Amino acid sequence: MRSQAPLENDIRVAIGWFKRGRLLTVVVELFHRNGLGRTTHEEVARKMNVTKPSIDAQFRSKEELLAPICSCGIRASL
């Protein structure tokens, strides 16, 4: 098995952060429009054109989605 080159690792990390950022952008839009209680993982997946399990692999609950959004707002206010 060959080891990954540092550049490959950097690209994988960058792609992961890009996907996470895209997901959080969609979630902020849906939470704003529908509210936390009426936004479902299925709706997020549909809006992103991905499967629900791909969303669940990153965040298991809406609260886990809400945490980084709130953290961003808190950091901005400080």
C-alpha positions in Angstrom: 0.0 0.0 0.0 1.5 3.3 -1.0 1.4 6.2 1.5 -0.3 9.4 0.5 1.8 12.4 -0.6 1.4 15.5 1.5 -0.3 17.3 -1.4 -2.9 14.6 -1.6 -3.6 15.0 2.1 -3.9 18.7 1.7 -6.3 18.4 -1.1 -8.5 15.9 0.9 -8.5 18.3 3.8 -9.4 21.2 1.6 -12.2 19.3 -0.1 -13.6 18.3 3.3 -13.6 21.9 4.5 -15.3 23.0 1.3 -18.0 20.4 1.6 -18.6 21.3 5.3 -18.8 25.0 4.4 -21.3 24.3 1.6 -23.4 22.2 3.9 -23.4 24.9 6.6 -24.4 27.5 4.1 -27.4 25.5 3.0 -28.3 24.7 6.6 -28.2 28.4 7.6 -30.5 29.2 4.6 -33.0 26.4 5.6 -32.9 27.2 9.3 -33.6 30.9 8.5 -36.5 30.0 6.1 -38.1 27.1 7.9 -36.8 27.2 11.5 -34.8 24.6 13.3 -37.8 22.4 14.1 -39.1 22.2 10.6 -35.8 21.6 8.8 -35.1 17.9 8.2 -31.9 16.1 7.1 -33.8 14.9 4.1 -34.5 18.5 3.1 -30.9 19.5 3.5 -29.8 16.5 1.4 -32.3 17.3 -1.3 -31.2 20.9 -1.4 -27.6 19.8 -1.8 -28.4 17.0 -4.2 -26.7 14.4 -2.0 -27.9 11.4 -0.1 -29.2 11.7 3.5 -26.5 9.2 4.7 -23.8 11.6 3.4 -25.3 14.4 5.6 -25.6 12.0 8.6 -22.0 10.9 8.2 -20.9 14.5 9.0 -23.7 15.5 11.5 -25.9 13.1 13.3 -28.4 15.7 14.5 -29.7 19.2 13.8 -28.1 20.3 17.1 -24.7 19.2 15.7 -25.4 21.3 12.6 -26.5 24.3 14.8 -23.4 24.3 17.0 -20.8 25.5 14.4 -23.3 28.1 13.1 -23.7 29.5 16.7 -20.0 29.4 17.3 -19.4 31.4 14.2 -21.9 34.0 15.3 -20.4 34.1 18.8 -16.8 34.6 17.4 -18.1 37.4 15.1 -19.7 39.2 18.0 -16.5 39.1 20.1 
